[in-house]
Amino acid sequence: MNDHDNDGVPDYRDADVINFVDVNADGINDQQDRDLDGIPNFLDTDSDNDGVSDTIEAQFAKNLIKA
């Protein structure tokens, strides 16, 4: 986890980070929580909350690139 200002708070939770946005007041930078479910994208198995896991979506995208 990144902590660019070395204050002991990971960037995804650090309100001191430039462009920190938290419209739903869950303490997580919305730029790192695309679906605003309170789980940062790097820990979220479905980061866009569309019901399809990121793993499946990544495999699908990889197959499209090969075609």
C-alpha positions as CSV (number, residue, x, y, z in Angstrom):
1,M,0.0,0.0,0.0
2,N,1.2,3.4,-0.9
3,D,1.8,6.1,1.7
4,H,3.3,9.0,-0.3
5,D,3.6,11.4,2.6
6,N,4.9,8.8,5.1
7,D,2.3,9.7,7.7
8,G,1.4,6.1,8.5
9,V,-2.0,6.4,6.7
10,P,-2.4,4.5,3.4
11,D,-3.1,6.8,0.5
12,Y,-6.6,5.3,-0.1
13,R,-7.6,6.5,3.4
14,D,-5.5,9.7,3.6
15,A,-7.4,12.9,3.2
16,D,-4.1,14.7,2.9
17,V,-3.6,13.1,-0.6
18,I,-4.0,15.5,-3.5
19,N,-7.4,15.1,-5.2
20,F,-8.8,13.0,-2.3
21,V,-12.6,12.7,-2.8
22,D,-15.0,11.0,-0.5
23,V,-18.6,11.7,-1.5
24,N,-20.1,8.9,0.6
25,A,-18.0,9.7,3.8
26,D,-16.7,6.1,4.2
27,G,-13.1,7.3,4.7
28,I,-11.9,5.7,1.4
29,N,-10.8,7.9,-1.5
30,D,-13.5,7.4,-4.1
31,Q,-10.8,7.4,-6.8
32,Q,-9.7,4.1,-5.3
33,D,-13.2,2.7,-4.7
34,R,-14.9,3.0,-8.1
35,D,-18.2,1.4,-6.9
36,L,-18.3,3.3,-3.6
37,D,-18.9,0.2,-1.6
38,G,-16.3,0.9,1.0
39,I,-13.8,-1.7,-0.3
40,P,-10.8,-0.2,-2.1
41,N,-10.5,-1.5,-5.7
42,F,-7.3,-3.4,-4.9
43,L,-9.2,-5.5,-2.4
44,D,-12.6,-5.6,-4.2
45,T,-13.4,-8.7,-6.2
46,D,-16.0,-6.8,-8.2
47,S,-14.6,-3.2,-8.2
48,D,-17.3,-1.9,-10.5
49,N,-20.2,-3.7,-8.7
50,D,-21.7,-5.1,-11.9
51,G,-22.1,-8.6,-10.5
52,V,-19.2,-10.0,-12.6
53,S,-16.0,-10.6,-10.8
54,D,-12.9,-8.6,-11.9
55,T,-11.1,-11.9,-12.7
56,I,-13.8,-12.9,-15.2
57,E,-13.9,-9.5,-16.7
58,A,-10.1,-9.5,-17.1
59,Q,-10.2,-12.9,-18.8
60,F,-12.9,-11.7,-21.1
61,A,-10.9,-8.6,-22.1
62,K,-7.8,-10.6,-22.6
63,N,-9.7,-12.9,-25.0
64,L,-11.1,-9.9,-26.9
65,I,-7.6,-8.6,-27.5
66,K,-6.4,-11.9,-28.9
67,A,-9.3,-12.1,-31.4
